[in-house]
Amino acid sequence: MAGRAFRRDSIPVTRARAIFGCAGADLEPAEAEFFRRVQPWGFILFARNVVDRDQLRRFTAALRATIDDPLAPILIDQEGGRVARLKPPHWKERPAAARFGALYAENHEAALEAVYLNARLIAHDLHEMGINADCLPVLDVPVAGADAVIGDRAFATDPSAIIDLGRAQMEGLTEGGVLPVMKHVPGHGRANADSHHALPRVPTVAEELSATDFVTFRSLNTCPMAMTAHVVYEAIDPQRPATTSPKVIRDVIRGEIGFDGLLISDDLSMNALDGPLSVRTKAAQFAGCDIVLHCNGKMDEMAEVASEVKPLEGQALRRAEHALSHLVMPAAFDPAAAETRLAALMGAHA
């Protein structure tokens, strides 16, 4: 059972529609000054920002102090498997999503309990460090022949399994005081390239996309936040990837999928996008992204993004505040007992 909701007073300072990363494990004076001036909505962490528990607690507190907001969103990609920013020896290694999908194929109930417990344990780790949003669940539906960038980060190839497991993962995170961010809407599973390096194009007809790729997001469209895919869906908009496509965001993400939560762009510095960072920033906001994400911590790039970031107001502000209204103080939880039970569930499958 989830704990009580956080009481969040209104923040009088106008915030910017941006989430930024940092260069290293210490907040540099220039970074702190930049954040104080720009007032981004939130921050995102990577392995380069993490040394150990004490350092990370200090780091997240220092980030929030720059914008004077004790509940400012601090995001991380802590999926398990290949994608984990908190690593041994200070944090336990977590299974990749496909492990839970394999268990689900044998025993639905065991898999749902296991994925919930795993997410609750991830949330416990993150909440202790001052991190309150995790870029999970991965709701992409992988297909044979696609680029391996998703691979075992997805639960399964069956949308119904992804929906069930994704819902349980969202519950575990939320009850642990961590907001879920579903990705990569409206679907990265067919991508023929890794969008970190190149722009994927998907030629699949709209009817098939609707019946497979989009259905996982449509079924979990109450998730408070979502991250876009830097993917071109040729049947919908052959010119622009979802992140910068007004048509994909309006007709598919907001329309067919019915998502009315906070829409965050994937990282604007990824090579799937082209042009100056200022142009990417304008395009993502014009297309309908509520928040733009810039991850690499390079100050010159962050300044260019900030030059075109709009104030957080109107529908974007409403969605941002609604997302944060889902934050709760975690109820009592026994992590040791949860670890034991999770090991038993996963061990039985192995």
Helices and strands as residue ranges (DSSP letters): E 16-20, H 29-38, E 40-45, G 47-49, H 53-67, E 74-76, E 78-80, E 83-84, H 97-106, H 108-128, E 133-134, G 151-153, H 159-175, E 179-185, E 201-202, H 206-211, H 215-219, E 225-228, E 232-233, G 242-244, H 246-247, I 248-256, E 262-267, H 277-287, E 291-294, H 299-306, H 314-324, H 335-349
